[in-house]
Amino acid sequence: MVRIRFEAAEGTYEVHAEANHTLLDAALAAGIAEIEGQCGGFLNCATCHVYVAEPWAEKVGPANEDEEELLEGTLEPRRATSRLSCQITLHEGLDGLTVRLPRRQS
Amino acid sequence: MQSSQHWFDLYDPRLKTDPYPIYKRLLEEEPFFTKVDGARAAVFSRYHHVEAIYGDAALFSSVKPPNAVKSVDYFSGHLNIAFSDPPVHTRLRRTLNPAFMPASVARLTPAVERAVDDILSAIEGRPRVELMAEIARPLAQRVMLGELLQVPAEDHDIFLDLASALFAPGGRMPGSPEAVHFDRCWSMAATYCRRMIEAEKDTPTDGVLSNIVRRGGPDGVLTDDEVLAQLITLLTGGFSTIASLIGTAFLQIASRPDQLALLRGDPALATNAVEEVARHRAPGLFNYRFPTREVEFAGLTLERNMPVYMLQGATSFDPDVFDDPFVFDIRRQPKRLLVFGHGIHHCIGAPVARLTTRTVLREAVNRFEAMELAEPLEAIRYTEAAQELSPVAVPLSLRKKG
């Protein structure tokens, strides 16, 4: 299991998720309303935006070219550590991962 | 387990007028084989089955095999993003994405609010209006054609006529009056679009068309025929769905005084209300895919190229996903719906439909202290287009505040 901390404006969610699932899967399974994932995790809608906490950014890695394009269209401003949670696959090395959530996705 | 063949009528009008008994029955019977237009087909209606089919574009193709599903072949074989698979789909989709991303849709909000203000102001002194003709369709046209695609109002009819010919029920046999009419409408719209494309090339803008014309992928920009296909799709595919969702939203809310009172008490519930409307009464009734090889799926052996129908409206009543699914409650915590599709073909215009519908619903509640259906819900008729849930007319009684 991989522990994840989602920090939202209204509070913090501590979630245990399976490795090999995506961060979006983990958020949806935990019922985190600040993540929408309208398209279901297919890199189409930019509604699963997260800000990776600085210490984790390097471990999570950069967005690829297709994700970069969609990150230009997120509702809340794109920052250096912005990622789409559907594109982050969880593994044991991300145990303790912390991400901050935009107030709204759409 | 190999389910038996069932009799199931995909075109049953009750799927539009009163689908709930059918959806209840499907919970027990799905999945099964049936015949649609004389062809053996599989039917799925449970959430996780439909989610899996939508989610696997390699196994479930959107490209129609020759002669398949002719009754709903709206685009008569012309290139269309909805009926494409990767890599063609990927190439087409990336040119449309920028205009429909959350930030772009947010920028559209003031224009939608102005359109709602204009349209409601024009009718607000009247005790009775016909919502579809006087509010829903004009608003949807103005948002999609005028604001998003920048087509002057005097030219909208070209695309309204084509959309009407595209989505008309029944076949278009070569030489039939319907086919001749369709070809004429297509030709007029295509000529207009080619002029739009030339104008964009001559004088670049920063609008939707600019992305379609210029945005290239690894394999270059779109060809002129591809640009034309994209434009025609946007110009005909969007506004009827938006108008349908608006019509359905008013029908569902105005016919439930308790829900209308909740919305009146907290207009911010309009966002949730639109989700609940779409969950309860999906704007698209069904969709279909074609297996790319023989496959065992959910207990059925699906043959290659067999039509696989997904009743996406039924998925919102799956008790595995939704608590008390047959209860309509705008306070329900929204969950991801499949009614706008899922996966690579997730409806690109859904955010615009949601924005437009919640804006007009919220503003109507603000302006009118009374809003009732002027005819019984049972008297409402729906258009005959097979896949679409769209009321023909929604007579509303209104009383302005103050």
HADDOCK unambig.tbl for C-alpha pairs under 7 A between the chains (distance, minus, plus):
assign (segid A and resid 38 and name CA) (segid B and resid 336 and name CA) 6.39 0.50 0.50
assign (segid A and resid 39 and name CA) (segid B and resid 342 and name CA) 5.19 0.50 0.50
assign (segid A and resid 39 and name CA) (segid B and resid 343 and name CA) 5.23 0.50 0.50
assign (segid A and resid 39 and name CA) (segid B and resid 346 and name CA) 5.43 0.50 0.50
assign (segid A and resid 40 and name CA) (segid B and resid 342 and name CA) 5.94 0.50 0.50
assign (segid A and resid 40 and name CA) (segid B and resid 343 and name CA) 5.68 0.50 0.50
assign (segid A and resid 41 and name CA) (segid B and resid 343 and name CA) 6.95 0.50 0.50
assign (segid A and resid 42 and name CA) (segid B and resid 343 and name CA) 5.33 0.50 0.50
assign (segid A and resid 42 and name CA) (segid B and resid 344 and name CA) 5.86 0.50 0.50
assign (segid A and resid 44 and name CA) (segid B and resid 344 and name CA) 6.54 0.50 0.50
assign (segid A and resid 45 and name CA) (segid B and resid 101 and name CA) 6.29 0.50 0.50
assign (segid A and resid 46 and name CA) (segid B and resid 101 and name CA) 6.62 0.50 0.50
assign (segid A and resid 46 and name CA) (segid B and resid 102 and name CA) 6.99 0.50 0.50
assign (segid A and resid 73 and name CA) (segid B and resid 98 and name CA) 6.70 0.50 0.50
assign (segid A and resid 73 and name CA) (segid B and resid 101 and name CA) 5.04 0.50 0.50
assign (segid A and resid 73 and name CA) (segid B and resid 102 and name CA) 6.01 0.50 0.50
assign (segid A and resid 73 and name CA) (segid B and resid 103 and name CA) 5.11 0.50 0.50
assign (segid A and resid 73 and name CA) (segid B and resid 104 and name CA) 6.80 0.50 0.50
assign (segid A and resid 74 and name CA) (segid B and resid 101 and name CA) 6.67 0.50 0.50
assign (segid A and resid 74 and name CA) (segid B and resid 102 and name CA) 5.54 0.50 0.50
assign (segid A and resid 74 and name CA) (segid B and resid 103 and name CA) 5.46 0.50 0.50
assign (segid A and resid 75 and name CA) (segid B and resid 102 and name CA) 4.96 0.50 0.50
assign (segid A and resid 75 and name CA) (segid B and resid 103 and name CA) 4.37 0.50 0.50
assign (segid A and resid 106 and name CA) (segid B and resid 102 and name CA) 5.15 0.50 0.50
